[in-house]
Amino acid sequence: MAVFKATFWRLISGTLGIICLSLMATLGILLKNSGFYELQSTILLDWTLV
């Protein structure tokens, strides 16, 4: 029974890890395509000119 629980939790944690990495990659792609970095660069540039 203890081996089954360990294997079960190992499977759950691996699955959650893969989901987390997939979500981070998706978020990175969406932010790159949204123009967020250009907006951030403009804001930082305006701040340095002040």
VEXGU-95746 format. One record per residue (C-alpha): residue number from 1; residue in one letter; x, y, z. Coordinates in pm, 1 decimal. Example, Ala and Ser with C-alpha at 12.3 -4.5 7.8 and 13.67 -1.06 7.14 Angstrom:
// residues 2
<atom num="1" residu="A" c1="1230.0" c2="-450.0" c3="780.0"/>
<atom num="2" residu="S" c1="1367.0" c2="-106.0" c3="714.0"/>
// end
This chain:
// residues 50
<atom num="1" residu="M" c1="0.0" c2="0.0" c3="0.0"/>
<atom num="2" residu="A" c1="282.2" c2="243.5" c3="85.6"/>
<atom num="3" residu="V" c1="448.4" c2="181.2" c3="-250.2"/>
<atom num="4" residu="F" c1="119.8" c2="254.7" c3="-427.6"/>
<atom num="5" residu="K" c1="83.3" c2="587.2" c3="-241.0"/>
<atom num="6" residu="A" c1="440.5" c2="688.7" c3="-323.3"/>
<atom num="7" residu="T" c1="391.9" c2="601.7" c3="-689.5"/>
<atom num="8" residu="F" c1="57.7" c2="781.2" c3="-696.6"/>
<atom num="9" residu="W" c1="201.8" c2="1103.0" c3="-552.2"/>
<atom num="10" residu="R" c1="501.6" c2="1082.3" c3="-782.9"/>
<atom num="11" residu="L" c1="263.9" c2="1058.4" c3="-1079.4"/>
<atom num="12" residu="I" c1="52.0" c2="1348.8" c3="-952.0"/>
<atom num="13" residu="S" c1="354.7" c2="1572.8" c3="-891.6"/>
<atom num="14" residu="G" c1="500.3" c2="1491.2" c3="-1232.6"/>
<atom num="15" residu="T" c1="170.7" c2="1569.8" c3="-1402.1"/>
<atom num="16" residu="L" c1="138.3" c2="1899.3" c3="-1215.4"/>
<atom num="17" residu="G" c1="497.6" c2="1986.7" c3="-1305.3"/>
<atom num="18" residu="I" c1="429.9" c2="1928.7" c3="-1674.4"/>
<atom num="19" residu="I" c1="110.7" c2="2136.5" c3="-1655.3"/>
<atom num="20" residu="C" c1="301.6" c2="2416.9" c3="-1480.8"/>
<atom num="21" residu="L" c1="574.8" c2="2420.9" c3="-1746.3"/>
<atom num="22" residu="S" c1="313.4" c2="2420.1" c3="-2022.4"/>
<atom num="23" residu="L" c1="130.2" c2="2714.0" c3="-1864.8"/>
<atom num="24" residu="M" c1="453.4" c2="2912.2" c3="-1824.5"/>
<atom num="25" residu="A" c1="546.1" c2="2849.9" c3="-2188.9"/>
<atom num="26" residu="T" c1="197.3" c2="2952.5" c3="-2301.8"/>
<atom num="27" residu="L" c1="210.7" c2="3268.0" c3="-2091.8"/>
<atom num="28" residu="G" c1="552.1" c2="3355.2" c3="-2235.1"/>
<atom num="29" residu="I" c1="426.7" c2="3311.7" c3="-2590.8"/>
<atom num="30" residu="L" c1="113.4" c2="3516.9" c3="-2522.8"/>
<atom num="31" residu="L" c1="310.8" c2="3798.4" c3="-2360.2"/>
<atom num="32" residu="K" c1="557.9" c2="3801.4" c3="-2647.5"/>
<atom num="33" residu="N" c1="278.6" c2="3823.7" c3="-2904.2"/>
<atom num="34" residu="S" c1="77.4" c2="4082.8" c3="-2710.7"/>
<atom num="35" residu="G" c1="331.1" c2="4362.0" c3="-2739.4"/>
<atom num="36" residu="F" c1="372.0" c2="4378.4" c3="-2361.2"/>
<atom num="37" residu="Y" c1="750.5" c2="4405.5" c3="-2386.0"/>
<atom num="38" residu="E" c1="732.8" c2="4698.9" c3="-2627.7"/>
<atom num="39" residu="L" c1="496.2" c2="4878.9" c3="-2390.3"/>
<atom num="40" residu="Q" c1="726.4" c2="4805.6" c3="-2097.3"/>
<atom num="41" residu="S" c1="1029.3" c2="4934.1" c3="-2292.0"/>
<atom num="42" residu="T" c1="844.9" c2="5254.7" c3="-2377.4"/>
<atom num="43" residu="I" c1="747.3" c2="5312.2" c3="-2015.4"/>
<atom num="44" residu="L" c1="1104.2" c2="5250.5" c3="-1896.7"/>
<atom num="45" residu="L" c1="1243.5" c2="5477.9" c3="-2168.2"/>
<atom num="46" residu="D" c1="1001.8" c2="5755.8" c3="-2071.2"/>
<atom num="47" residu="W" c1="1100.8" c2="5712.4" c3="-1706.1"/>
<atom num="48" residu="T" c1="1473.3" c2="5746.8" c3="-1782.5"/>
<atom num="49" residu="L" c1="1412.9" c2="6065.8" c3="-1981.4"/>
<atom num="50" residu="V" c1="1251.1" c2="6238.5" c3="-1683.3"/>
// end
